[in-house]
Amino acid sequence: MSATTHALSPQLPDLTDITRYCQVADIEPFLQMLSKAITSDYSRIIDWKGKKEQLIASIAQTQGTGLKTIHENLNQIELECFLLIPSVHELHASCTEYRDILSSRVLNTVIAEMDAAGFVRPAVPFALISMGSDGREEQTLITDQDNLIVYGDGCDEAADHYFSELSTRLVDRLEEAGFMRCTGDIMPTNPIWRGSFSQWRKRLFSIVRYEVEDIGKNVMNLIVLSDARYVAGDRELATELIDMIRTMERDYFQVLWGMAKAATEMKLALGFMKRIWTEGSGEHKGEFNVKLLAWAPLVMNVRILAINQSIPATSTLERISLLEAEGSFSASFARDLVDAYHVLTKQRILIQIKSLKGIQKDSHHLNPYQLSSTEREQMRQAMIRIEELQKIIHANFHIV
């Protein structure tokens, strides 16, 4: 059984384990109560499924702010479904599916707008590629834009202007549809994240050969590109760019070594005696940032090993499964990492729900002592596994 399968197929308790201590007179009402609860939950799930299908089908006939309404309704369904059945995998898959459809619809709408405005389409292919959580197919309830555009070579200045205008309109329309702008400006309106295939090749070579001024920032951009995934447009062109990114990362070991060093130095919320560390003062006293001090180090370190082993997958869980298959992880350690991913991501989603409901201000901080003792220990064990993963990378890359 793979690590992914193990995590997504938990062993259900046998009903006899639940009823063995019941009195005979109690069993029938217990089973009636259980049946009623199951029937009610099943009805809700069927209702949500039907609504989701209708909303997704309506995307093709909708544009503008109407897409935002659809997006918000779909997000609300996922929120309610997660509170009933907290499946990280299901939420990732569902959010990624309908946001890809929304993104494609927005892109087609923008192209139609530009046709109507008299812009001449360049005679070259182009593609929209996502990165970040979207690139890894790990979308959650709160999302922003992490996209790039690549287009074919042979363009003149007018064609460059076309894709600049397309990028501006695309980012605006995506925001209108409920995709927040990226605070790090990882969007095709930024010239760094837009260009012809040759421009992208030159840009990447400059990074891996250390020919750029701010090498730290550019290596971080390369890390972001490691999760690139086709969304819309010309798939062949997108695949060619993604393959080039991963080939360069592997071929220029010094750059990958630098990425590995950064990954092993990421701090975890572990303090003295491996206890969970929390902030001692300030606005977040007694809390810690789950994203920065637990979840991100896991995603980052798994990514580094996947690149080093030429694994094409972008999903963290799939990367772990494939790393186990090729021998980088034992079966037990892979299961531990999958469990860690689910534990941390579940808490991140629950924090997002609190933020969306106005229960707390931000969507990243957690007070571990508001969790049950079991959940708190799961969090602690998750970070201990990540620390072990960092040590593996530290040894593999001979980082001193």
Helices and strands as residue ranges (DSSP letters): H 3-8, H 15-19, H 24-58, G 59-61, H 65-84, H 88-116, E 126-130, H 132-135, E 147-151, H 157-176, G 191-193, E 194-196, H 197-208, H 215-225, E 229-233, H 235-251, H 253-264, G 272-274, E 288-289, H 290-290, I 291-295, H 296-308, H 316-325, H 331-356, E 365-366, G 368-370, H 373-396
